[in-house]
Amino acid sequence: EFQAGNAPPIFLLTSQVGGLGLTLTRADRVIVVDPAWNP
């Protein structure tokens, strides 16, 4: 739905979930508020 333009213009996700091959070519801005944590 996000790619089709039918969804709200905001897509919230964590960096761990967003790094699993999700393609968001429709997005033109990314705001990172979840710093990666690696013990």
C-alpha positions as a Python dict, from the first residue, in 0.01 Angstrom:
ca = {
    (1, 'E'): (0, 0, 0),
    (2, 'F'): (287, 239, 74),
    (3, 'Q'): (432, 187, -274),
    (4, 'A'): (93, 239, -442),
    (5, 'G'): (42, 573, -271),
    (6, 'N'): (-280, 469, -97),
    (7, 'A'): (-128, 465, 251),
    (8, 'P'): (-56, 762, 478),
    (9, 'P'): (273, 937, 389),
    (10, 'I'): (441, 809, 707),
    (11, 'F'): (598, 466, 747),
    (12, 'L'): (738, 382, 1093),
    (13, 'L'): (969, 85, 1151),
    (14, 'T'): (1280, -7, 1343),
    (15, 'S'): (1619, -30, 1175),
    (16, 'Q'): (1631, -405, 1237),
    (17, 'V'): (1297, -467, 1065),
    (18, 'G'): (1365, -216, 788),
    (19, 'G'): (1694, -384, 703),
    (20, 'L'): (1535, -715, 602),
    (21, 'G'): (1497, -650, 231),
    (22, 'L'): (1206, -409, 245),
    (23, 'T'): (1209, -188, -67),
    (24, 'L'): (1061, 158, -28),
    (25, 'T'): (1145, 327, -358),
    (26, 'R'): (854, 567, -317),
    (27, 'A'): (1009, 725, -6),
    (28, 'D'): (1214, 1040, -59),
    (29, 'R'): (1318, 1104, 303),
    (30, 'V'): (1443, 885, 587),
    (31, 'I'): (1462, 1000, 948),
    (32, 'V'): (1648, 760, 1176),
    (33, 'V'): (1551, 788, 1543),
    (34, 'D'): (1638, 430, 1639),
    (35, 'P'): (2016, 391, 1670),
    (36, 'A'): (2146, 44, 1590),
    (37, 'W'): (2250, -155, 1896),
    (38, 'N'): (2511, -426, 1873),
    (39, 'P'): (2641, -579, 2198),
}
